[in-house]
Amino acid sequence: MLITANTKVIGLFGYPLKHTLSPLMHNAVLEKMGLDYVYIPFEVNPGNVKDAVKSIKSLNFLGVNVTVPFKEEVIAYLDELSDEALACQAVNLIKNDNGRLIGDNTDGKGFLESLKEEGIPLKGKAVIIGAGGAARAISYTMAKAGFAPICFFDLNGSKAEALAEFIENKTGIRTAAGTMSEDVFLRESGDADIIINCSPVGMYPDIEALPVKKLDGINPDAVICDIVYNPLETLFLRKAKEKGHKVVNGIGMFVYQGALTLQILTGFNPPVELMKEVVYRHVRGRKG
């Protein structure tokens, strides 16, 4: 990849970023498409978020992705929000539109595309573990698509309750929430159609961690999803598969939200299959 003064820069803001595969995936695709762009990760120290966002304009970046823990904090420094970002109050993409910074969110749409690819009906009761920015975007998009009710559980019970109230007020669907524990999880999962881990629990390198220890008593037909994409099969998904559940890993969401990023910033439709191939190859290589 030849980088010159004409090369357009797409960035990634987050902290930490040692685990991310976004630069690997995006740069492979940009090079394959013959586009003069480069995707660079920038580890932003907490406390420097305002300056980092201002740098998008001063350094003339095309735009940046935003990941944890800054998806909500960056909003204060943007000029405009897309309908999706405004509704869920979380941003994972900032576009530099001739000096105007526009916040968007492709997480929810990326997740739904991954479900469609697996032939999973976009309806039914959902149980979501975690109440952060990803859970907010995913649950909002799911509610708009037809999932109901949606139940939220987080180790911080008040955070789960606040998200449930937010989704109910925004979409009108019925929600429930509580502090994450084995008992409350099992109580709501007995009739769940889909269960999603929206927390980072089980992500590389802490691959032996579980968001919930037991899956006994949940609906045997429930689809089990994990937005973690590294490892490909988290311990949570492995245990679900052993019990006969259909499982969906985080690769689909990761790839589709990335594809939407490139569409929005460059105007080109990237080859999704190549994006998947790059990520699968790397994660399988790391495992082995």
N, C-alpha and C positions, 0 to 999 in steps of 0.2 A: 504494500500500500504506500503510494507516494503522497506525502503531505507537503503542501505548498501554502503560500499566503492566500491562495484562492480557496483552499479547503474549508468547507463549512463545518462547524463544530456542534455536535449534539452532546450534552453532558448528562451526568447522573449525580444527583445530590442525595446523600444519606450518611448515616453513621451507625455502626461501622459498615464497610463495604467489601471486606475480604471474601465474603461468601458469594458475591454476585457473579452471575454468568451473563449479565446483560451486555457488557462490552464485547465479549467473545461472540455472542449470537449476532448482535447488530453489525459489528465490523465485518464478519464473514459475509453477511447478506449484502451490505453496502458495497463491498469489493466485488462480489459476484454480479451485482447489478451494474457495475461500472460507474458508480456515482462518486463524486468528489466530496465525500463526507467522512467524518471520523467521529466515533462515539467514545467519550472519555469519562471515566468515573472520577468524581471529586468528593473525597471524604471531608464533610463539613463538620467542624467541631461545634457542638451545641453552644449557643451564644453568638455564633457568627452567621446565623441564617439570613438576617437582613442584608448584610454585606454580600453574601453569596448570591442572593436573588438580584441585587443591584448589578452584580458583575455580568449577568446575562446580557444586559443592555450595553454596558461599557466595553465588553469583550466581543460584542456582536455575535453571540451564540445564536444558532437557529432555534434552540430550545433545550430544555432539560427534562429528564424524568426525575421524579421525587419519590424517595422511598422512606422507610422508617428511620428516624422518628419525626419527620418534618412535614408529613402530608397535610396537617392542619395548620401548623405554624406559618407556613409560607403564604397563606391566604392574605394575611395582613399587608403584604408587600406587593400584591398584584393589582393590575388595572381593571381586570374584568374576569368573570368566571363563566364557564359554559353552564348550561342548564343542569347538567349532571353534577358538576362540581359544586354548584350553588346549592343544589338540593341535598347532597350528602355531606357538604362542608368538609371535603377532603380532596386534595389535589395530588395526582401522581404524574402530571405532565404540565409543563409551562411552555407555551409557544411565544416566541418573540416575533410579534407581528408589526414590523417596522417601528420598533421601540415601545410598543404596547405589549405588556405581559399578560397573556390570557391563560388562566388556569383551567385545566380539564381533568377528567378522570376516566380512565379506560379500564379500570380493574373490574367493575361490575359487568361491563359488556364482554370483556375477555373471558370472564368466568362463564357467562351464559353461552358463549360460543363453544367453550369446552364441553358443556353439557349437551348442546345440540349435536356436536360431533360424535358423542357417545350414544346418541339416540335416547336420552333421558327426557321424559315429559317435563315441561316447565310449569308444574303445578304440584300442589300437595303441601303437607306440613314440613317445615324446615326447622332443624335445630342447629344453632351456630355456636361454636366454642370460640370465645374471644370477642372483644368489643372495641377493637382499634379501628384505624382508618380503613383497612381492607374489609373488615366486617361491615362497616358502615356503607361502603360503596357497593359491596356484593349484595347485602340485604336490601338496599334500596332498589337496585336493579331487579332483584328477584321478586320483590313485592309488586313492582310495576309490571313484571312479566306474568304474574298470576299465582305465585306461591303464597300460601296462607294456611294457618297462622305461622308466624316465625317466632321462635323462642331463642333467647340469648343467655349464655352463661359465661361468666368471667370470674377470675379470682377476685377482682374488684367488683363486688355486687352492685354498687351504686353506678359504676360505669356501664354495666349491662342494662340496668334499669333506665338510665338516661338514653341509651341507644334505642331501647324498645319503645320508649315514649316518643322519641324523635321519629322513628319509622312509622309508628301508628298515626302520629299527627300529620306526617307528610303524605302518607299513602292511604290511610283509612282502614288498613287491614288490622286484624287482631294480633297482638303480640303478648309475650310473657318474658320474664327475666328473673335471674337469681344469681346468687354466688355459686361458683362452680364447685360441685361436690359429686361424689359417686351417686348419692341418693337422688338428688334433684335431677341430675342428668338422666338417670334411668327412668325416673317418673315421667319425664316429658318425651323420652325416646321410644317408649313402647309402641306408639302409633305414628312415629315420624316416617316420612317418605324419603327424606334426605338429611344427612348429618354432615356438617362441614367443619373441619378444623381451620379456623381463620387466625389461629395464634401461631407464633413461630416455634412452638414446642415440637421437638423432633427434627428440627432443621440441622444440617451439617454445621459444626462437627458434633453436636450433642444428639447423636442419632438414636440413643437408647432411651430418650425421654418420651413420655406419653402424656397427651392431654387428658386422657381418661384411662384408667387401668383396666376396667372391665366393660365388655360389650354384651354381657349376658343380660337378657331381658329386653333388648331393643327389638324393634320390628325386624323380623328376619328378611323382609323384602326391602329394607331401607338401603339406599345407595349411600356409600361412605366416601366422602371427599376430603382431600387435604390440599390446601393451597401451597404447602411446602413443595418445592420441586427438586430439592437437593438434600437427601437422597431421593431417587425416583420413587422408591417404595418405602415410605416411613414405617416405623414399627407399628404405628396406629393402623395404617392400611394393611400391613401384613397380617395383623391379628384379625382384622375385619375379613380379609380374603379367606383366612383359615376357617372362618365361621360361615363361609358361603356367600358373603355379600359382594355385590358388584362394587368395585372401587374405582375412583377417579383421582389420579395424582395431579400435582400442580403444574405439570408441563404445559397442558393445554391453555390454562389461564395465562401463564407466563408468556407463552408464545403469542397468543392472540392479542393480549394487551400491548405487547411489543410491536406486533404488526400494525395495530391501530396507531401507535406512536409514530411509526414511520409514514403511514398514510397522511396523518395530520400535519407532520412537519415537512415532508418532502413532496407530497402529492402523488407519490408512486405507491403501487400495490406490491408489497414484498412477497417473495415465494415462501409461504407458510411452511411447506414441507421441508424446505432447506433449513429454516429456522429450527424446526423440531429436530432434524437430523444432527445439527451442530450441538444442540443441548444434550440430546440423548447420548451422543458419542462421548462427550466430555464427562458426563456424570457416570456413565458406565465405566469409562477408563479410570476415573478416580476411585470408584468402588473396587475395581480389580487391580 
